[in-house]
Amino acid sequence: MNNTQVELVKFNDDLLAEIWKQGFSEEKPEWKNWDGPYFENDYRSYDSIDQFIQSDKYSFFMDDQRRCILFNGDPVGMVGRYWKDENTRWLEIGITIYNPRFWSGGIGSLALKLWISEIFNHLSELEHIGLTTWSGNQRMMRAAEKLGMKKEAHVRKVRFWKNHYFDSLSYGILREEWEAELLKDSEIMPRETEITDLN
């Protein structure tokens, strides 16, 4: 099996051009069916990279709160963080991988692992990182659990989409729990950035 690498880097114009192709050039991309599809006015496509760069998406991706996910050097998605309440140090993270070819191969879990570590290292006063998803996205739920996050809230039937009710689920992990997860992983797999090639 070939070894492959996942990295997180800050966005630039070249990376954004590829993200536009993968994620924002189609009217109804597949990824939007899993990333908050109940927010029906949350997405629009762009006919060109110039149009994309001139939109508010440019400042969104270029913000320091986001990183581009590189898989073998190629951009495939993004991770982000945001404050639910900065005064009380309540922070949440999110992830989107735009090309379905790169789903279910471990890329998302590894990207989140790198992102959680970076945030805890950068924000030394932070004690908790959260992640919110919905019951229609089983892959995200499995990724959170795989990372050692605990389900902290389960609100039933509050996401309505395609004539069905879904639940909202919130996961979280404490700094000491994350450090224990990293220690456990280091005993099993010393090189945390290697995963199996999808090809």
trRosetta pair geometry for C-beta under 8 A, 3 or more apart (Angstrom, degrees):
i j d omega theta_ij theta_ji phi_ij phi_ji
1 196 5.4 -46 179 -134 136 92
1 197 6.5 180 -178 24 80 92
2 196 7.8 96 68 -162 59 53
2 197 4.0 19 72 -18 102 142
2 199 7.4 0 43 56 135 104
3 194 4.7 -35 -156 -149 110 113
3 195 7.8 114 -155 54 62 30
3 196 8.0 -64 -112 -106 42 33
3 197 7.2 -1 30 -41 2 94
4 71 6.7 15 162 -175 123 81
4 72 5.2 -57 -152 -62 98 100
4 194 7.1 123 57 -151 43 60
4 195 5.8 -44 66 68 94 76
4 196 7.1 18 20 123 107 15
4 197 4.7 127 -35 -89 119 70
4 198 7.6 -15 -8 -3 166 74
5 70 7.9 1 110 109 86 95
5 71 7.7 163 86 -153 47 41
5 72 6.2 114 48 -85 73 47
5 73 7.9 50 72 -35 105 67
5 193 5.3 25 -142 147 84 107
5 194 6.7 -35 -89 -95 68 56
6 69 6.6 -22 -163 -168 98 92
6 70 6.9 151 -157 81 46 59
6 71 5.8 -12 -102 -101 75 66
6 107 5.7 159 -95 -145 132 73
6 110 4.6 118 47 110 153 126
6 111 5.6 -110 170 -69 134 75
6 114 6.9 -156 114 -14 105 142
6 193 6.1 -149 51 -160 72 80
6 195 6.7 29 -15 10 112 122
7 69 7.7 146 77 -159 45 45
7 70 4.4 -12 60 58 93 112
7 73 7.9 32 27 -85 125 42
7 114 7.6 -170 -143 -167 31 170
7 193 7.4 31 -74 -153 67 130
8 67 4.1 31 -176 147 102 145
8 68 7.1 149 -155 70 54 44
8 69 6.3 -26 -99 -99 70 55
8 70 7.4 -168 -78 16 21 85
8 79 6.4 -40 -122 33 125 125
8 111 6.5 119 -71 -151 102 81
8 114 5.2 175 -10 118 122 130
8 115 6.1 136 -85 -75 160 78
8 118 6.7 -99 76 -26 147 155
9 15 7.5 -164 89 -80 112 158
9 67 6.3 134 59 -165 21 93
9 68 5.4 -29 68 59 77 97
9 70 6.0 30 8 -19 111 123
10 64 7.4 -28 -119 -118 115 61
10 67 6.4 -66 -85 -119 41 70
10 68 7.1 42 140 10 11 95
11 15 5.2 -138 -145 82 66 129
11 16 5.7 68 -178 -58 115 93
11 19 7.8 -36 -130 -4 119 149
11 61 4.7 17 6 149 177 99
11 62 5.5 -110 78 -93 117 51
11 66 6.7 6 -15 105 120 106
11 67 7.5 -177 -34 -146 78 28
11 68 4.9 119 -84 -40 72 113
11 78 7.7 -5 -67 -110 119 115
12 15 5.3 92 50 13 67 103
12 16 7.0 -129 99 -6 32 94
13 16 5.6 -57 -146 38 31 114
13 17 6.6 41 154 -30 64 99
13 53 7.0 22 -133 -111 94 132
14 17 5.8 -46 -155 21 32 115
14 18 7.4 24 152 -10 60 100
15 18 6.1 -59 -161 37 37 106
15 19 6.3 35 146 -17 70 109
15 68 4.8 -38 171 -112 145 169
15 75 4.6 128 -154 -66 86 148
16 19 5.3 -55 -143 40 38 113
16 20 6.2 47 154 -26 68 100
16 49 7.6 120 118 -157 90 102
16 52 7.2 177 157 122 106 122
16 53 6.8 99 123 -90 140 89
16 58 7.1 44 -155 -120 158 71
16 61 5.9 132 -104 101 108 154
16 62 7.9 -23 -67 -60 137 86
17 20 5.8 -48 -153 29 29 115
17 21 6.9 30 149 -18 60 102
17 49 5.0 9 -125 -132 81 145
18 21 5.6 -49 -153 32 38 113
18 22 6.3 26 155 -10 69 109
18 74 7.2 -141 176 -172 160 80
18 75 4.6 131 86 59 130 118
19 22 5.9 -60 -142 45 32 105
19 23 5.5 -21 175 24 69 120
19 24 7.2 35 132 7 74 108
19 61 7.0 150 86 -124 161 154
19 68 7.1 -112 -58 -125 130 109
19 75 5.7 -70 -56 137 85 135
19 77 7.8 117 -120 -111 100 21
19 78 7.1 43 -129 -41 140 110
19 98 6.7 136 -150 -9 67 153
20 23 6.9 -80 -123 56 15 79
20 24 5.0 -61 -142 59 57 107
20 25 5.9 81 151 -50 73 95
20 46 6.5 -61 -153 67 109 123
20 49 5.1 142 74 -108 164 77
20 52 4.4 -132 -115 -8 129 179
21 25 5.4 -1 -132 -11 34 141
21 49 8.0 -19 -48 -76 79 104
22 25 7.8 84 23 15 16 105
22 75 7.7 -155 9 110 143 92
22 76 7.2 -152 -169 -143 172 44
22 98 4.0 106 133 103 109 134
22 99 5.1 -69 -152 -52 118 93
23 29 6.1 67 -152 -156 46 176
23 31 6.4 -38 -126 43 88 147
23 77 7.9 111 -64 -112 135 62
23 96 7.3 78 -125 134 142 125
23 98 3.6 -90 -74 -125 98 142
24 29 7.6 -60 -77 -26 28 144
24 44 8.0 35 -157 95 95 52
24 45 5.9 159 176 -135 58 55
24 46 5.3 21 142 20 108 100
24 52 5.8 112 104 -116 138 125
24 57 7.0 67 -110 -155 165 172
25 45 6.2 52 -180 -162 13 104
25 46 6.7 -56 -96 66 51 69
25 47 7.8 80 -143 -130 72 19
26 29 4.6 120 69 -70 118 79
26 45 5.8 -127 87 -110 22 135
27 45 5.1 -81 -91 -9 40 147
28 32 6.9 -114 -164 54 55 130
29 32 5.2 100 71 -5 83 101
29 43 7.9 -125 33 179 101 147
29 45 7.8 140 -26 -89 99 104
29 98 7.0 -30 169 -163 146 90
30 33 5.9 -45 -171 15 49 115
30 34 7.9 21 147 -1 69 102
30 100 5.2 -21 95 -49 146 124
31 34 6.3 -72 -167 42 46 99
31 35 5.7 14 151 -1 83 121
31 96 6.2 83 170 -170 133 101
31 97 7.1 -156 -120 88 127 48
31 98 5.0 -78 -33 -136 158 49
31 99 7.9 -24 -55 -34 120 16
31 100 7.2 -153 -66 -61 76 76
32 35 5.8 -69 -124 53 38 96
32 37 5.9 105 147 -99 72 85
32 43 5.3 -31 -121 -41 140 169
33 37 5.3 16 -140 -74 33 142
34 37 7.0 43 -20 -32 13 109
34 136 7.2 -153 -128 118 61 98
34 137 5.0 104 -168 -107 90 104
34 139 7.3 4 -164 40 145 117
34 140 7.5 156 167 -23 109 115
35 96 5.3 23 -101 -110 150 110
35 137 7.9 76 -75 -92 39 143
36 39 4.6 7 150 13 110 113
36 42 6.2 -21 112 65 120 166
36 134 7.4 124 -94 -7 53 130
37 40 7.7 34 165 -86 57 59
37 136 7.8 -68 30 94 115 151
37 161 5.5 87 95 -148 100 148
38 134 7.5 131 3 -88 125 170
38 159 4.9 -153 -17 -167 164 90
38 160 6.3 115 -137 66 126 44
38 161 4.2 -104 -84 -66 88 111
38 166 7.6 -145 -47 42 137 120
39 42 3.6 43 123 -26 114 134
39 43 7.9 109 102 -15 94 83
46 49 7.7 96 116 -93 124 22
46 51 4.4 -178 -170 100 104 109
46 52 4.1 144 94 -71 163 81
46 55 6.5 -119 -91 -16 135 142
46 57 7.8 -113 -35 24 142 147
47 51 5.6 58 50 19 76 155
48 51 4.7 101 57 5 81 100
48 52 7.0 -140 100 -5 46 87
49 52 5.3 -52 -148 36 38 117
49 53 6.2 37 154 -20 69 105
50 53 5.9 -54 -145 37 29 108
50 54 6.3 23 156 -14 63 111
51 54 5.9 -62 -147 41 29 108
51 55 6.6 37 152 -33 63 105
52 55 5.8 -55 -157 20 31 115
52 57 6.0 -53 -173 70 76 133
52 58 7.2 125 137 -61 64 88
53 58 4.9 68 -159 -87 49 129
54 58 7.0 66 -32 -19 8 138
55 58 6.2 137 68 -10 58 89
56 59 5.9 -50 -163 39 58 105
56 60 6.2 67 139 -28 74 105
57 60 5.1 -56 -148 36 38 121
57 61 6.2 28 160 -13 72 105
58 61 6.5 -63 -151 39 25 99
58 62 6.1 11 159 -8 63 119
59 62 5.7 -62 -134 48 30 107
59 63 6.4 55 159 -49 63 93
60 63 6.2 -45 -165 0 24 116
60 66 7.2 52 150 -12 64 154
61 66 5.7 -102 -147 96 43 149
61 68 7.7 46 -173 -70 107 92
61 78 6.7 -103 -127 -107 92 152
62 66 7.8 43 37 59 9 115
63 66 5.5 74 72 12 85 100
65 80 5.7 43 132 -160 90 83
65 81 5.2 -127 -168 62 87 75
65 82 6.3 62 177 -78 143 64
66 78 5.5 0 -173 -176 111 119
66 79 6.9 166 -151 86 62 47
66 80 4.4 -20 -100 -100 86 88
66 81 7.8 -167 -75 18 48 64
67 78 6.7 157 81 -154 44 69
67 79 5.2 -5 56 56 95 93
67 80 7.7 -177 21 -77 63 46
67 115 6.7 -167 41 -103 133 101
67 118 7.8 55 -33 73 156 165
68 75 5.1 -45 179 -125 121 108
68 77 7.7 149 -161 88 56 35
68 78 5.9 -42 -107 -99 46 77
69 75 7.0 105 73 -153 55 59
69 76 5.3 -62 98 63 103 84
69 77 4.3 1 40 66 127 82
69 78 6.2 -144 -4 -77 90 20
69 79 6.3 93 -57 -19 101 91
69 95 7.7 57 -47 -153 140 101
69 97 6.7 -56 67 -97 151 86
69 107 7.0 98 164 163 135 107
69 111 4.6 -18 -118 -119 123 142
70 73 5.7 -5 178 -129 118 15
70 74 6.4 136 -155 60 73 26
70 75 5.9 -44 -96 -85 66 49
70 76 7.3 120 -131 9 20 86
71 74 5.7 -36 66 64 73 83
71 76 4.7 17 5 -10 118 138
71 102 6.2 -164 -9 -134 169 136
71 107 5.6 -23 -95 -129 127 133
76 97 5.5 3 139 -148 98 91
76 98 6.8 -163 174 36 53 81
76 99 6.0 -83 -150 30 87 108
76 102 4.9 -14 -169 47 139 176
76 107 6.7 -30 93 161 150 153
77 95 6.7 49 143 179 131 82
77 96 5.3 -161 -160 101 105 56
77 97 3.7 -73 -59 -103 149 51
77 98 5.5 173 -93 -7 77 75
77 99 8.0 -124 -55 19 91 74
77 102 7.4 -150 -24 95 116 139
77 107 7.8 121 23 130 130 122
77 108 7.6 -11 69 -96 163 82
77 111 7.2 -9 79 -131 118 177
78 95 7.2 -175 96 -147 49 52
78 96 5.7 9 52 54 83 90
79 93 6.6 -3 -178 -176 98 107
79 94 7.1 167 -156 88 56 47
79 95 4.8 -17 -105 -101 76 83
79 111 5.6 -174 -50 151 126 109
79 112 6.7 167 -116 -91 132 55
79 115 4.4 -115 147 -86 158 150
80 93 6.7 162 88 -156 47 61
80 94 5.1 -9 59 58 94 92
80 95 7.6 180 20 -77 69 39
81 91 6.0 9 -177 179 108 111
81 92 7.0 166 -153 89 62 41
81 93 4.9 -29 -98 -100 76 75
81 94 7.7 173 -83 18 33 70
81 115 7.5 176 -52 174 106 113
81 119 6.0 138 -86 -101 156 133
82 91 7.2 166 86 -153 30 71
82 92 5.9 -19 63 64 78 86
82 94 7.7 5 9 2 104 109
83 86 3.9 -1 -165 -62 158 83
83 90 6.8 94 -166 78 70 64
83 91 5.6 -45 -103 -100 57 73
83 92 7.9 134 -124 20 12 75
84 90 4.4 -62 66 116 103 110
84 91 7.0 -171 11 -97 81 18
84 92 5.6 68 -36 -12 106 111
84 130 7.3 -8 -10 54 136 136
85 88 4.5 14 114 37 120 101
85 89 7.8 -20 97 27 78 21
85 90 4.3 38 47 40 88 117
86 89 7.1 30 -166 -82 38 37
86 90 7.8 -103 -64 44 22 66
86 91 7.9 53 -99 -75 61 85
89 125 6.5 -110 -117 121 145 99
89 126 5.8 -169 -175 -113 113 66
89 127 7.0 67 125 22 133 84
89 128 7.6 111 125 42 94 89
90 128 7.2 -16 -122 82 57 116
90 130 7.2 2 -176 6 79 130
91 119 7.2 -171 124 -179 147 138
91 123 7.5 86 -13 79 163 169
91 126 6.2 -27 19 -137 135 131
91 128 7.4 155 44 93 79 69
91 129 5.9 -37 90 -117 99 66
91 130 6.9 161 93 26 46 84
92 129 7.4 124 -118 -173 30 62
92 130 4.4 -45 -102 81 81 93
92 131 6.3 141 -162 -89 85 33
92 132 6.1 -12 -155 -2 142 97
93 112 7.0 129 121 -140 138 90
93 115 6.1 135 -157 129 145 130
93 116 7.0 -110 -5 -80 166 75
93 119 7.1 -122 -74 -31 127 158
93 129 6.0 15 -11 179 115 110
93 130 7.3 164 15 80 71 43
93 131 5.5 -36 64 -88 82 89
94 131 7.0 144 -85 -138 51 83
94 132 8.0 -35 -85 51 97 72
95 108 5.7 128 130 -153 146 95
95 111 6.2 126 -134 100 135 122
95 112 5.7 -78 -45 -73 147 97
95 115 7.5 -168 -79 10 108 159
95 140 7.8 171 59 -119 102 101
95 143 8.0 -91 53 125 143 159
97 102 5.2 -121 171 96 130 111
97 103 6.2 163 89 -79 128 71
97 107 6.3 100 -104 97 151 122
97 108 5.6 -102 -21 -76 131 100
97 111 7.9 153 -68 18 108 154
99 102 5.1 68 81 10 95 103
100 103 5.2 -36 -157 4 53 121
101 198 7.0 115 156 139 84 149
102 105 6.1 -86 -164 31 50 127
102 107 5.3 -24 173 29 101 156
102 198 6.7 -119 -113 -38 58 168
103 108 7.4 17 -130 -22 58 126
103 139 6.5 -38 -171 -138 107 165
104 139 6.3 -96 -75 -120 80 124
105 195 7.2 111 144 139 83 132
105 196 7.3 -125 -174 78 89 87
105 198 4.6 -27 -130 -89 155 110
106 109 5.5 -58 -155 43 55 112
106 110 5.8 50 151 -20 82 109
106 195 4.5 -173 105 -156 133 142
106 196 6.8 89 27 37 143 84
107 110 6.0 -65 -151 41 27 106
107 111 6.1 27 155 -21 67 109
107 195 7.0 -160 -76 68 54 159
107 198 8.0 -30 -37 -47 116 126
108 111 5.7 -55 -144 36 29 111
108 112 6.3 27 158 -16 65 106
108 139 7.3 70 55 151 158 111
108 140 7.9 -89 151 -100 147 63
108 143 5.4 -59 114 -113 113 149
109 112 5.9 -57 -150 37 29 109
109 113 6.4 34 150 -24 63 106
109 143 4.7 -149 -85 -141 83 91
109 146 5.3 -35 -131 93 136 137
109 147 6.4 -167 -155 -59 87 94
110 113 5.4 -50 -148 32 35 117
110 114 6.5 34 154 -16 65 102
110 192 7.6 160 -142 158 97 79
110 193 7.1 108 -176 -134 126 47
110 195 5.8 -112 -42 -42 151 135
111 114 5.9 -54 -152 37 32 109
111 115 6.2 30 151 -19 65 110
112 115 5.4 -56 -143 39 33 113
112 116 6.1 35 158 -21 68 103
112 131 7.8 13 -149 -88 133 150
112 143 6.3 106 14 160 152 118
112 147 6.0 -77 109 -77 122 149
113 116 6.1 -50 -144 34 27 108
113 117 6.5 24 156 -14 60 108
113 147 6.1 -161 -81 -121 82 107
113 192 7.0 -132 130 170 138 120
114 117 5.9 -60 -152 39 30 111
114 118 6.2 30 153 -21 66 108
114 193 7.5 55 -78 -101 122 91
115 118 5.7 -53 -146 36 31 111
115 119 6.3 29 157 -18 65 106
116 119 5.9 -56 -148 36 29 109
116 120 6.3 24 157 -13 65 108
116 129 5.7 175 -133 79 92 163
116 147 7.1 126 -7 -176 156 137
116 173 7.1 18 -154 64 142 134
116 178 6.1 -148 148 -134 122 137
117 120 6.0 -58 -145 41 29 106
117 121 6.1 27 157 -18 65 111
117 178 7.5 -180 -86 167 63 125
117 182 7.1 100 -98 -88 114 134
118 121 5.8 -60 -147 40 28 110
118 122 6.0 19 159 -15 66 114
119 122 5.8 -61 -141 41 28 105
119 123 5.8 -15 174 21 68 111
119 126 6.8 -52 148 73 93 160
119 129 6.1 101 95 -96 142 137
120 123 6.8 -67 -123 59 21 80
120 126 6.4 -125 -115 80 56 113
120 129 7.1 -86 -61 -32 92 129
120 175 5.7 144 -141 -121 122 90
120 178 6.1 -166 -56 94 162 154
121 124 7.8 -6 -177 -76 26 72
123 126 3.9 45 117 -11 116 122
126 129 7.0 52 153 -61 127 83
126 175 7.0 139 106 -66 69 117
127 174 6.0 -12 163 -150 78 83
127 175 5.2 -83 -141 -6 50 113
128 172 5.6 6 -173 -177 103 121
128 173 7.2 162 -148 82 61 36
128 174 5.6 -32 -94 -102 74 61
128 175 7.4 -84 -59 -25 38 76
129 172 6.6 167 86 -150 42 72
129 173 5.8 -13 58 57 88 83
129 178 7.6 47 26 -58 118 142
130 152 7.3 -76 -123 38 106 141
130 170 6.0 -10 -169 -174 117 99
130 171 6.7 151 -158 84 63 48
130 172 4.3 -28 -100 -94 75 96
131 140 7.7 -152 152 174 122 105
131 144 5.4 -159 80 -106 136 119
131 149 6.3 -24 32 -151 118 168
131 170 7.3 155 81 -157 43 54
131 171 4.8 -15 62 63 93 99
131 172 7.2 175 19 -78 67 48
132 168 6.7 -1 -172 -177 105 97
132 169 7.0 163 -153 88 58 47
132 170 4.8 -21 -101 -103 83 77
132 171 7.6 -178 -80 22 35 67
133 137 5.1 -106 179 69 118 125
133 140 4.2 175 -122 114 156 136
133 141 6.1 -145 85 -63 143 70
133 144 7.1 -147 3 -27 132 138
133 168 7.9 167 92 -156 33 56
133 169 5.5 -19 68 66 77 95
133 171 7.5 8 12 1 101 107
134 137 5.6 82 63 11 73 100
134 159 4.9 -20 -136 21 134 170
134 166 5.0 56 171 130 111 129
134 167 6.7 158 -160 83 66 47
134 168 5.7 -39 -104 -103 75 53
134 169 6.7 150 -111 17 20 85
135 138 8.0 23 179 -71 49 67
135 141 7.5 34 -124 -57 45 141
135 159 7.6 173 26 49 85 127
135 166 4.7 -164 52 -170 96 90
135 167 4.1 63 -27 45 127 89
135 168 7.8 -81 -18 -51 84 17
135 169 6.4 106 -65 -21 70 116
136 159 7.4 -116 -2 106 114 136
136 161 7.1 -50 -32 59 161 135
136 166 4.8 -46 -31 -121 99 152
137 140 4.2 20 132 19 118 116
137 141 6.5 143 101 -18 71 87
138 141 5.5 -55 -149 38 38 114
138 142 6.2 37 155 -19 70 105
139 142 5.9 -56 -149 38 30 109
139 143 6.3 33 152 -23 65 106
140 143 5.5 -51 -145 34 34 114
140 144 6.5 35 156 -20 65 102
141 144 6.0 -54 -152 33 30 110
141 145 6.5 23 154 -12 63 109
141 169 6.5 33 -104 81 104 155
141 171 7.9 154 -133 -45 57 133
142 145 5.8 -60 -147 42 32 108
142 146 6.0 38 154 -26 67 108
143 146 5.6 -53 -145 34 29 115
143 147 6.5 26 156 -17 62 107
144 147 6.0 -62 -155 36 29 109
144 149 4.3 -66 178 59 84 133
144 151 7.8 93 119 -75 131 73
144 171 4.0 117 180 45 141 175
145 148 7.8 64 -180 -60 34 13
145 149 6.6 -87 -81 59 30 80
145 151 7.8 -11 -83 -42 93 94
145 171 7.6 -117 -59 -122 58 144
147 173 7.1 -97 123 -41 103 151
147 181 7.0 42 172 -174 58 159
148 173 6.0 74 103 -114 88 133
148 177 6.3 -176 141 155 120 102
148 178 7.2 155 85 -101 130 51
148 180 7.9 -175 -176 85 157 92
148 181 4.2 -133 5 -93 162 135
149 171 3.9 63 139 162 128 117
149 172 6.0 141 -160 60 98 11
149 173 4.6 -91 -105 -46 69 103
150 171 6.5 157 76 -155 30 75
150 172 6.2 -34 60 65 80 66
150 173 6.7 128 9 -86 79 62
150 177 7.7 -67 -16 -172 110 167
151 154 6.3 25 166 -53 121 103
151 169 6.2 -48 -139 -169 106 106
151 170 7.3 110 -160 79 60 49
151 171 5.6 -46 -96 -98 49 76
152 170 5.2 -60 67 105 92 97
152 171 6.4 130 7 -131 89 22
152 172 4.7 8 -18 18 141 112
153 168 7.6 -13 117 112 104 90
153 169 7.0 165 90 -154 65 40
153 170 3.9 23 47 40 103 115
154 167 6.1 6 -174 169 79 134
154 168 7.7 164 -154 85 36 54
154 169 5.4 3 -109 -110 71 80
154 170 7.8 -136 -61 27 42 71
155 158 5.1 -8 127 3 111 139
155 167 6.3 161 82 -165 49 79
155 168 4.4 -4 58 58 105 100
155 169 7.7 -159 26 -71 68 38
156 165 7.9 49 163 144 71 121
156 167 4.9 -36 -115 -107 47 105
157 160 8.0 38 -176 -70 69 82
157 165 3.9 11 -137 165 85 137
157 166 7.4 130 -110 61 39 15
157 167 6.5 -17 -32 -82 38 67
158 165 7.7 67 -6 -164 20 98
158 166 7.9 -64 57 86 49 58
158 167 7.0 55 26 -139 81 40
158 168 5.1 -42 66 -7 118 113
159 165 7.0 119 71 -165 53 54
159 166 4.1 -40 78 70 108 95
159 167 7.0 -34 23 51 104 6
159 168 5.9 126 -30 -60 110 83
160 163 8.0 9 -177 -114 89 13
160 164 7.3 171 -149 84 57 35
160 165 5.6 -28 -96 -100 74 63
160 166 7.5 -179 -79 20 25 76
161 164 6.4 -28 72 61 61 81
161 166 6.5 -12 27 3 104 121
173 177 5.0 -132 -168 89 85 123
173 178 5.2 98 139 -61 123 92
173 181 7.6 -23 -162 -11 143 143
174 177 4.5 91 57 7 81 106
174 178 7.0 -148 93 -7 41 86
175 178 5.7 -57 -149 35 30 111
175 179 6.4 30 155 -19 65 105
176 179 5.6 -49 -145 35 35 113
176 180 6.5 38 153 -20 63 104
177 180 5.7 -55 -152 35 33 113
177 181 6.5 36 149 -22 65 103
178 181 5.5 -50 -149 33 36 114
178 182 6.5 35 153 -18 66 103
179 182 5.8 -52 -148 36 33 111
179 183 6.4 35 152 -20 64 105
180 183 5.7 -53 -148 36 32 113
180 184 6.4 35 152 -20 64 105
181 184 5.7 -55 -150 36 31 113
181 185 6.3 29 153 -18 65 107
182 185 5.6 -54 -145 38 32 111
182 186 6.3 36 155 -25 65 105
183 186 5.8 -51 -147 30 30 113
183 187 7.0 29 154 -18 60 103
184 187 6.1 -61 -161 31 32 110
184 188 6.8 13 150 -7 65 112
185 188 5.8 -69 -150 43 37 103
185 189 5.9 -43 -180 49 78 91
185 192 6.2 56 141 -103 130 110
186 189 7.7 -80 -113 67 20 50
186 190 6.3 47 -159 -112 63 54
186 192 7.6 -44 -86 -55 66 112
189 192 6.4 110 109 -90 102 55
189 194 7.7 -142 176 59 116 97
191 194 4.7 35 115 3 114 117
